[in-house]
């Protein structure tokens, strides 16, 4: 069984039935794209499978086909056509997340901002979402250095705080942690941003971000501590 001849005999039908014609590639490119998938299918048969059997298997695994097609496009082409861009963002899943920075740039350059929610969704599901969303692109992709992995924007600490409603987070911090942890944050002048605010000595995740407390923020923490202490002193129902 010659896999290349088999591939040549099914490629046109496969492209048509899988809806890949929208990608606008030449026949040889489609063959190159589908070759590893077809070879994987053929290896499972002891005798030559029919063309219809192979194409049917490709259709049954269409999600994987689209992911691999997205990878092929991004690896082989320097610039995607509008149709290819929409295809990759819509169906690429983990591949779209891996190439989120490039895709974001192409989306902006192509004025296809309607695709951004789909790309953000792929990033949230398959990428490396971080505690803080970038104010420029909206992706939760801000590194501990306050640089967005998707659009490259560098945030100020003020912008990072605004992005997470820092005043509310301070209130939450005082409610969640012992007074000793809050005092540690006040004394050291920093908090760690993860799923919640954490004291400086708390275990950290690689995506956690350290933010410095201003004098007014430290004063606010002291006030919140005093209010909590007074509330405990009054007791329930007081």
N, C-alpha and C positions, 0 to 999 in steps of 0.2 A: 504494500500500500504506500503510495507516494503522497505524503501530506501536502506537498506544494500543488500537485495536480488536483487533489481533492479540494484544497482551498480555492484554487482558481475556478473550480466548477460550481462552487456555492457562493462566492463572495457577492455577486450581484443580488441574488435572492436574499442573502443574509442582510445586506445593507437596506434593502427595501423593507423587509419584514421587521427589522429592528428599528426602523425610523432614523437611521444614521445618515440618510441622504442630505439632511439639513446641514450637515457639517461641511459639505462642499469640497470634499477631498477627491483626489484622483484615485483611480482603481488600485494602483500599486500601494498607495497609502492605506487604503482600507484593508488590503491584504496583509500589510505589515501590522496593522492594528489588531486584526482578528486572529493572526497566526497563532500566538501562544494559547488563545482560548480554544481554537479548533484542535490544536495538537493535544491539549489536555483532555478534550472530549474523546478523540480518536484512541488515545492510550487506554481508555476504559473498555474498549471493544476488542474481542479476540479476532473478529473478522471485519471486513470493511463495512462501516455503517452507511446507511443511505443518506443522501443529501438532506432529505426532509428530517431525518432523525437528528442530524447535527444542528440544523437551523432551529428545530423545536427545542433542543437543549439550550441553545443560546437564548431563545426567547424566555425559557423558564428561569434563566439566570440573568434577566435583562438588567437588574440593578447593578450586578457586578460588571456586566458588559459596559454599562454607562460609566461606571467609576474608572474602569481600565481605559475606556475611550477618552475620558477627561485627562487621565494621566498622560496618555499618548499625545494629545493636543498640546498640553503644557510643556512637555519635554521636547517636542519636535518643532514647535512654532514659536517664533519670537513675538508675534502679535496675533491675537485672535480676531476673527471676524465677529461682527455683532451676534450672529447666530451661534457661533462657537462659544462666545463669552456667556451667553444666556444658558446654553446647554451645560457648560461646566459648572456654573454657579448653581443651577437648578438640580443637577443630577450628580455632581462630583463628590458630594459628601466629604469624606476624609481627605480627598485630594484637594477639594476646594479650600478646606481649612489649612492644609499644608502650604498652599500657594496663596493664602489670603492677602498678603501684602501686594503681590503682583496683580491679583485680580481686583483688589481695591483701586489700584492705580489705573488699570484699564477701564474699570467701571466709570471712574471720574472723567478720564480722558474721552470716553465714548458718550458721556452725558447720559448714562444709564443708571442713575441713582435709584431707580425703582428696583434694581437688583440687590441693593445693599441689605435690606432685611433678610433676604435669602442667604447672603454670604455671612451675615452676623449669626444667623441660626446655625449654619454649618460650623462656624467658629465655636459657638457655645457647646455644640454637641461633640465635635471631633477635634477641636483645637486645644489651645492652652489658655482658657479664660482666667483672668486675674481679678483681684478684688475691686479694682478701680476701672471705670469706663473712661476712655479718651474723650475729652470734650470736643475734639475736632471730628473724629470719624464715628464715635459712638461704640466702638468695639471695647469689650473688657479685655484689654491687651496691654495694659500699662505695667512695665517692668519695675523692679525695685529701684532702678535708676530714674524712674519717672519718664521713660521713653516708650512711646507706643510701638509695639511690634508690627502693627498693621500699616499705619500711615507715617510713622517716623517722627511724629510731633513730640516735643519735649515739654512736659507740664511743669509749672511752678507748684510748690507745695500748696499755695492758696487754691489753685485750680483743682488739685487732687482732693483737697478738703471739700470744696464745693461739689465735686462730683459724687461724694458719698454722704452729703448732708451731715457734716462733721459735728455740728452742735447736737443734733439728735444722737449721733453715735457716742458722744461724750456722756450723755444721760444714760444710754444703754450700758456703757462701760461701767459706770458707777453702780448700776443695778445688778450687773452680772458678776462682778468681781469683789473679793474681800477688800476692806478698807486698806489693808497693807499693800495690796497690788496697786490700788489707785494712788496711794502715797508714793510708791516707787516710781510710777509714771510722772508724778509731779516733781519729785526730786531729780530724776534723770532728764526730765524735759522732753520725753519722747513717748509715743505709743506705736504699736505695731498694728497695721491694718491687714486683717485676713477676712474670714467670714464675719467677724466682729472686730472691734478694737480689742487689743490685748496688751497686757503690761510688757515692758521690755524683756523681762526674764522668761516669758512664756515660750514654749516650744514653737518653732517657726517652720512654715512651709516655704519652699523655694520661691513662691510667688508673693510672699508677704512683703509689705512695704512699710518702712519706718518713716513716720512723720513727726516733725518737731512741734512742740507745744509753745504757743506764744504766751506772754505773761498773762494776758486776759484769759486765755484758755486754761492755764494753770489755776488762776483765781476761780474760774468757773467750776473746775473740778473740786476745789476746796469747799466752795459754797454748796455744791451738790452733796458732798460728803457730810457736811454739817446738817443739811436738810434731811438726809437719810438717817443720821444719828438721832436727830430730834424726833423723826417719825417713829423710830424704833422705841425711843424713850416713852412716847405717848402710848404705845401699844395698840393692839387692835381695838377698834371701836372708840378710840379716844377722840 
